[in-house]
Amino acid sequence: MAWQGWPSSWLWVASCGLLLLVLVLLASPSSCRARRTLRSLFMARSKRLLFRIGYSLYTRTWLGYLFYRQQLRRARNRYPKGHSRTQPRLFNGVKVLPIPVLSDNYSYLIIDTQARLAVAVDPSDPQAVQASIEKEGVNLVAILCTHKHWDHSGGNRDLSRRHQDCRVYGSPQDGIPYLTHPLCDQDVVSVGRLQIQALATPGHTQGHLVYLLDGEPYEGPSCLFSGDLLFLSGCGRTFEGTAETMLSSLDTVLGLGDDTLLWPGHEYAEENLGFAGVVEPENLARERKMQWVQRQRMERRSTCPSTLGEERSYNPFLRTHCLVLQEALGPDPGPTGDNGYSRAQLLEKLRQLKDLHKKPFLRKRKGLEAWLWTISASVTPLLPGRRRILVAKET
């Protein structure tokens, strides 16, 4: 049956024309090259399409929740005491407690030690978070969710049911499960002495928020709980936005003070610093940090927090303004004298290279997560000329 509004004869002509075009390309003197081009184009588009389908199933259907539950069971069996050994930070009556969950996630408890009140950030494993609440002897009154992905929001239901007065905060744009108190950019959540500001940072998801704990009330450093926006020496994938959107969100973080402590949503430090060494091999700050991280990870110790001052010195995703990266990854000067990408284009190139660099680490990932990462890597060329070859060899 013909498509609605299209006569059968026109569909037949269009189909024959498309077939003829393909045959001409394949029969041309450079037919091998044409075949490679067609195959590459098809594979690239197919991978992107499969990725979008998989991502939609994960975020919009019950299949995503089932996969999260499978991750939870496997992680509890493999890491009964958590994937990393963490160390809490105490600042003049305020305590930040990292909780290792799943295979590489972090949840957090922010505690007003005088009022015995606690706020949970991204409680993906309700069992592990509840155990920490009971150990600390505090009352959970709020959950701050950075975004909707199950590995950050999976514990909302159980914890909010167990703690009747607990409020669930997050962005209304993100479809966060069991959300009770929607937040907008720069809204402030007050719990005891805790003053926590929500900052809109879209890109990873449309409604992604980061949370900034103000250090002034307790005369300590501010703390940034960054979810999947920013990691130690890395940043999150842009699932629901553009490079421009993600760059704007990263610039929001760059506007904070150097002494701000960064508490990320994942333990990705060693992998991220390895990639940073590929694109900026002579960065001494990165080398020093890598040596420290490797010592930490040999003993399964957590690598968080870092500071935003540190991140500015070695995190390539925060250094798109740096001439070193622009020269290494940007195009050669053109006839018009235009000799570089915009910062957003450079960020996009960095992200594409990071996805390719990630391939050796896929052995550590299971199920849908590994599949999503695998099918997302583009087969199209990323960098021009010799620089692309050098970087590819490194990865």
TORKOLLUM-14514 format. One line per 8 residues: number of its first residue (from 1); their letters; for each residue x, y, z negated of C-alpha. Coordinates in Angstrom, 3 decimals, always signed. Example, Ala and Ser with C-alpha at 12.3 -4.5 7.8 and 13.67 -1.06 7.14 Angstrom:
<atoms>
1	AS	+12.300,-4.500,-7.800  +13.670,-1.060,-7.140
</atoms>
This chain:
<atoms>
1	MAWQGWPS	+0.000,+0.000,+0.000  +1.336,+3.470,+0.902  +2.187,+6.017,-1.752  -0.649,+8.405,-2.477  -0.619,+11.219,+0.072  +1.871,+9.441,+2.372  +0.567,+7.721,+5.549  +1.946,+4.241,+6.137
9	SWLWVASC	+3.554,+5.309,+9.429  +5.559,+8.074,+7.749  +6.765,+5.696,+5.045  +7.906,+3.279,+7.755  +9.792,+6.036,+9.605  +11.431,+7.291,+6.405  +12.496,+3.771,+5.412  +13.988,+3.096,+8.849
17	GLLLLVLV	+15.809,+6.420,+8.772  +17.361,+5.654,+5.390  +18.369,+2.180,+6.536  +19.929,+3.608,+9.712  +21.943,+6.092,+7.672  +23.332,+3.329,+5.480  +24.219,+1.209,+8.540  +26.010,+4.120,+10.195
25	LLASPSSC	+28.049,+4.715,+7.062  +28.962,+1.052,+6.761  +29.811,+0.693,+10.462  +32.009,+3.784,+10.544  +35.807,+3.451,+10.900  +36.087,+4.176,+7.173  +33.448,+1.558,+6.333  +35.387,+0.204,+3.359
33	RARRTLRS	+35.548,+3.645,+1.884  +31.837,+4.161,+2.619  +30.974,+0.917,+0.880  +33.032,+1.911,-2.133  +31.374,+5.317,-2.205  +27.873,+3.857,-1.997  +28.635,+1.250,-4.628  +30.171,+3.829,-6.975
41	LFMARSKR	+27.204,+6.130,-6.519  +24.758,+3.317,-7.163  +26.652,+2.057,-10.235  +26.977,+5.520,-11.745  +23.293,+6.278,-11.310  +22.287,+2.818,-12.517  +24.378,+3.108,-15.664  +22.940,+6.493,-16.507
49	LLFRIGYS	+19.402,+5.214,-15.869  +19.950,+2.117,-18.006  +21.399,+4.254,-20.767  +18.379,+6.573,-20.772  +16.031,+3.582,-20.903  +17.973,+2.027,-23.779  +18.135,+5.293,-25.679  +14.400,+5.871,-25.274
57	LYTRTWLG	+13.662,+2.362,-26.548  +15.912,+2.958,-29.564  +14.431,+6.324,-30.540  +10.779,+5.997,-29.492  +9.726,+2.391,-30.067  +9.717,-0.216,-32.813  +12.632,-1.953,-31.060  +14.949,+0.731,-32.449
65	YLFYRQQL	+13.758,+0.040,-35.982  +14.241,-3.702,-35.541  +17.769,-3.112,-34.308  +18.460,-0.872,-37.315  +17.219,-3.600,-39.662  +19.523,-6.091,-37.970  +22.461,-3.680,-38.409  +21.534,-3.292,-42.062
73	RRARNRYP	+21.486,-7.037,-42.744  +24.797,-7.632,-41.000  +26.520,-4.740,-42.763  +25.297,-5.841,-46.197  +26.644,-9.339,-45.556  +29.952,-8.139,-44.153  +30.548,-5.238,-46.553  +28.776,-6.056,-49.837
81	KGHSRTQP	+30.658,-3.181,-51.542  +30.638,-0.835,-48.542  +32.914,-0.449,-45.539  +35.234,+2.029,-47.310  +36.394,+2.984,-50.779  +35.153,+6.495,-51.494  +36.094,+9.126,-54.046  +33.537,+11.635,-55.396
89	RLFNGVKV	+34.365,+15.327,-55.693  +33.359,+17.286,-58.798  +33.141,+21.084,-58.701  +32.144,+22.877,-61.878  +28.903,+21.019,-62.470  +28.233,+19.923,-58.884  +29.170,+16.456,-57.681  +29.390,+15.190,-54.091
97	LPIPVLSD	+29.298,+11.409,-53.868  +29.924,+9.708,-50.481  +28.127,+6.374,-50.080  +29.480,+3.990,-47.387  +26.573,+2.380,-45.525  +26.100,+0.166,-42.459  +29.369,-0.501,-40.601  +30.782,+3.043,-40.509
105	NYSYLIID	+28.108,+5.510,-41.698  +28.182,+7.758,-44.731  +25.231,+8.851,-46.831  +25.751,+11.401,-49.591  +24.380,+12.300,-52.999  +24.691,+15.966,-53.985  +24.180,+16.167,-57.740  +23.527,+19.020,-60.124
113	TQARLAVA	+25.232,+17.376,-63.101  +23.619,+19.695,-65.664  +20.005,+19.265,-64.498  +20.613,+15.601,-63.488  +18.953,+16.269,-60.130  +20.116,+14.741,-56.862  +19.716,+15.367,-53.142  +20.392,+12.539,-50.669
121	VDPSDPQA	+21.764,+13.270,-47.197  +20.997,+10.771,-44.409  +20.123,+7.786,-46.645  +20.246,+5.037,-44.046  +20.542,+2.165,-46.549  +17.978,+2.735,-49.327  +19.409,-0.118,-51.400  +22.915,+1.371,-51.537
129	VQASIEKE	+21.611,+4.890,-52.192  +19.271,+3.679,-54.958  +22.147,+1.811,-56.614  +24.174,+5.046,-56.700  +21.192,+6.995,-58.083  +20.804,+4.506,-60.924  +24.544,+4.430,-61.629  +24.664,+8.234,-61.849
137	GVNLVAIL	+21.492,+8.388,-63.938  +19.909,+11.150,-61.858  +16.492,+11.958,-60.447  +16.192,+12.046,-56.649  +14.105,+15.075,-55.680  +14.996,+15.662,-52.017  +16.212,+13.924,-48.871  +17.985,+15.991,-46.213
145	CTHKHWDH	+17.902,+14.311,-42.818  +20.221,+15.626,-40.106  +18.394,+13.871,-37.267  +16.009,+11.090,-36.304  +18.354,+8.221,-35.421  +17.666,+5.203,-37.603  +21.226,+4.963,-38.906  +20.601,+8.352,-40.554
153	SGGNRDLS	+16.893,+8.207,-41.405  +16.192,+4.525,-42.009  +15.930,+4.826,-45.797  +13.435,+7.698,-45.867  +10.378,+5.496,-46.332  +11.613,+3.307,-49.186  +13.239,+6.109,-51.167  +10.344,+8.555,-50.806
161	RRHQDCRV	+7.922,+5.840,-51.961  +10.104,+4.879,-54.912  +10.600,+8.500,-56.018  +7.133,+10.034,-55.951  +8.285,+13.669,-56.209  +10.945,+13.307,-53.522  +10.575,+15.621,-50.531  +11.915,+14.697,-47.076
169	YGSPQDGI	+13.410,+17.644,-45.184  +14.417,+17.875,-41.532  +13.629,+19.410,-38.191  +10.053,+19.116,-36.903  +11.463,+18.870,-33.364  +13.172,+15.571,-34.045  +10.447,+13.118,-35.023  +12.113,+12.260,-38.329
177	PYLTHPLC	+10.284,+9.385,-40.064  +8.309,+10.321,-43.213  +9.139,+14.014,-42.899  +7.212,+16.075,-45.484  +8.923,+19.503,-45.411  +9.929,+20.810,-41.954  +12.922,+23.156,-41.808  +13.930,+25.875,-39.366
185	DQDVVSVG	+17.333,+27.418,-38.707  +18.794,+29.099,-41.825  +16.055,+27.884,-44.182  +17.362,+27.266,-47.707  +16.545,+24.297,-49.944  +16.975,+25.007,-53.679  +17.454,+22.180,-56.190  +18.698,+23.259,-59.615
193	RLQIQALA	+21.929,+25.144,-59.002  +22.193,+23.734,-55.491  +21.577,+26.156,-52.630  +21.634,+24.266,-49.327  +21.126,+26.026,-46.006  +19.918,+24.254,-42.866  +21.628,+25.277,-39.627  +20.155,+24.324,-36.250
201	TPGHTQGH	+22.776,+22.493,-34.185  +21.005,+20.877,-31.195  +22.841,+18.741,-28.673  +23.205,+15.299,-30.193  +19.443,+15.428,-30.600  +17.069,+18.263,-29.870  +16.361,+18.985,-33.522  +19.736,+18.143,-35.107
209	LVYLLDGE	+20.450,+20.074,-38.317  +23.577,+20.378,-40.434  +23.411,+21.309,-44.110  +25.690,+23.831,-45.801  +26.006,+23.665,-49.588  +26.856,+27.168,-50.816  +29.924,+27.068,-53.063  +29.369,+30.453,-54.695
217	PYEGPSCL	+26.872,+29.392,-57.430  +29.356,+26.832,-58.799  +32.524,+28.764,-57.836  +33.833,+26.050,-55.557  +34.275,+25.377,-51.844  +31.233,+25.241,-49.593  +30.414,+21.791,-48.218  +29.173,+21.038,-44.715
225	FSGDLLFL	+27.208,+17.816,-44.192  +27.515,+17.532,-40.441  +25.606,+14.370,-39.498  +26.528,+13.498,-35.916  +27.507,+16.994,-34.817  +31.091,+16.992,-36.057  +33.470,+14.298,-37.272  +37.054,+14.344,-38.368
233	SGCGRTFE	+38.797,+15.174,-35.056  +35.649,+14.457,-33.051  +32.088,+15.426,-32.197  +28.879,+13.576,-31.428  +27.520,+12.515,-28.059  +25.212,+14.958,-26.297  +22.110,+12.791,-26.026  +19.442,+15.494,-25.813
241	GTAETMLS	+21.060,+18.645,-24.537  +23.758,+20.108,-22.335  +27.419,+20.876,-22.850  +26.432,+24.515,-23.324  +24.021,+23.536,-26.090  +26.634,+21.443,-27.875  +29.264,+24.160,-27.520  +26.924,+26.689,-29.111
249	SLDTVLGL	+26.319,+24.302,-32.021  +30.044,+23.701,-32.513  +30.622,+27.450,-32.448  +28.087,+27.763,-35.265  +30.361,+25.552,-37.357  +33.467,+27.446,-36.245  +31.968,+30.562,-37.801  +32.231,+29.037,-41.294
257	GDDTLLWP	+35.206,+29.494,-43.608  +38.436,+27.501,-43.315  +38.094,+26.104,-46.834  +34.645,+24.595,-46.096  +34.747,+20.855,-46.778  +33.548,+18.668,-43.906  +31.510,+15.615,-44.897  +30.710,+13.759,-41.614
265	GHEYAEEN	+28.149,+11.077,-40.860  +30.650,+8.408,-39.740  +34.113,+7.030,-40.436  +35.642,+7.656,-37.010  +38.882,+9.385,-38.057  +41.515,+6.954,-36.785  +39.834,+6.446,-33.428  +39.224,+10.169,-32.939
273	LGFAGVVE	+42.782,+11.165,-33.819  +44.045,+8.560,-31.359  +42.083,+10.247,-28.586  +43.248,+13.705,-29.703  +46.813,+12.449,-29.240  +46.047,+11.571,-25.624  +44.831,+15.032,-24.650  +47.196,+17.005,-26.899
281	PENLARER	+50.214,+14.739,-27.597  +52.490,+17.461,-28.969  +50.124,+18.663,-31.673  +52.097,+18.234,-34.915  +49.082,+18.871,-37.150  +47.323,+15.945,-35.495  +50.367,+13.722,-35.952  +50.600,+14.493,-39.674
289	KMQWVQRQ	+46.896,+13.875,-40.150  +47.084,+10.603,-38.201  +49.836,+9.299,-40.485  +47.746,+10.122,-43.554  +44.604,+8.557,-42.058  +46.426,+5.345,-41.157  +47.678,+5.017,-44.733  +44.137,+5.555,-46.005
297	RMERRSTC	+42.587,+3.032,-43.647  +45.184,+0.357,-44.423  +43.695,+0.358,-47.926  +40.123,+0.845,-46.607  +39.946,+4.262,-48.227  +37.600,+6.912,-46.894  +39.124,+9.771,-44.908  +36.514,+12.373,-45.844
305	PSTLGEER	+36.370,+15.184,-46.535  +38.608,+17.259,-44.338  +38.383,+21.043,-44.124  +37.278,+23.192,-41.213  +40.685,+24.848,-41.309  +42.283,+21.451,-40.662  +39.788,+20.641,-37.934  +40.609,+23.847,-36.077
313	SYNPFLRT	+44.237,+22.722,-35.863  +43.747,+19.269,-34.289  +40.111,+18.591,-33.308  +40.049,+18.975,-29.490  +36.293,+19.607,-29.453  +36.852,+22.722,-31.546  +39.812,+23.841,-29.421  +38.232,+24.464,-26.011
321	HCLVLQEA	+39.505,+28.037,-26.258  +43.134,+26.847,-26.474  +45.373,+27.348,-23.468  +47.098,+23.979,-23.990  +43.880,+22.047,-23.424  +42.759,+24.293,-20.583  +46.046,+23.663,-18.746  +45.966,+19.915,-19.393
329	LGPDPGPT	+42.359,+19.257,-18.392  +41.346,+22.155,-16.153  +41.575,+22.218,-12.346  +44.500,+23.632,-10.448  +44.214,+27.300,-9.435  +41.989,+27.797,-6.425  +42.404,+30.216,-3.480  +40.327,+32.831,-5.316
337	GDNGYSRA	+42.626,+32.793,-8.318  +40.052,+31.114,-10.540  +42.290,+28.904,-12.660  +40.106,+27.201,-15.236  +36.882,+25.668,-16.407  +34.480,+27.434,-18.695  +34.632,+26.248,-22.298  +31.415,+24.279,-21.777
345	QLLEKLRQ	+32.865,+22.488,-18.738  +36.010,+21.693,-20.693  +33.924,+20.303,-23.547  +32.042,+18.103,-21.081  +35.310,+16.769,-19.632  +36.612,+16.038,-23.110  +33.437,+14.148,-23.955  +33.625,+12.079,-20.760
353	LKDLHKKP	+37.258,+11.198,-21.436  +36.432,+10.297,-25.024  +33.740,+7.884,-23.828  +36.272,+6.120,-21.600  +38.837,+6.098,-24.395  +36.226,+4.443,-26.612  +36.096,+1.257,-24.527  +38.836,-0.640,-26.453
361	FLRKRKGL	+36.885,-0.066,-29.644  +33.690,-1.660,-28.314  +34.826,-5.014,-29.659  +33.967,-3.650,-33.114  +30.392,-2.844,-32.106  +27.475,-5.219,-31.750  +24.136,-5.461,-29.999  +22.371,-2.445,-28.572
369	EAWLWTIS	+24.959,+0.003,-29.921  +27.753,-1.584,-27.870  +25.485,-1.826,-24.846  +24.549,+1.855,-25.071  +28.171,+2.912,-25.205  +29.178,+0.598,-22.373  +26.534,+1.663,-19.875  +27.030,+5.360,-20.634
377	ASVTPLLP	+30.590,+5.562,-19.303  +30.565,+7.112,-15.846  +32.554,+5.512,-13.040  +32.974,+8.785,-11.213  +36.381,+10.513,-11.196  +36.897,+12.842,-14.119  +40.055,+14.799,-13.544  +41.841,+15.899,-10.396
385	GRRRILVA	+45.181,+14.628,-9.253  +48.017,+13.394,-11.374  +46.678,+14.557,-14.723  +43.726,+12.165,-14.436  +46.040,+9.210,-13.776  +48.237,+10.040,-16.760  +45.304,+10.288,-19.137  +43.735,+7.096,-17.776
393	KET	+46.970,+5.193,-18.427  +47.032,+6.429,-21.990  +43.458,+5.243,-22.605
</atoms>
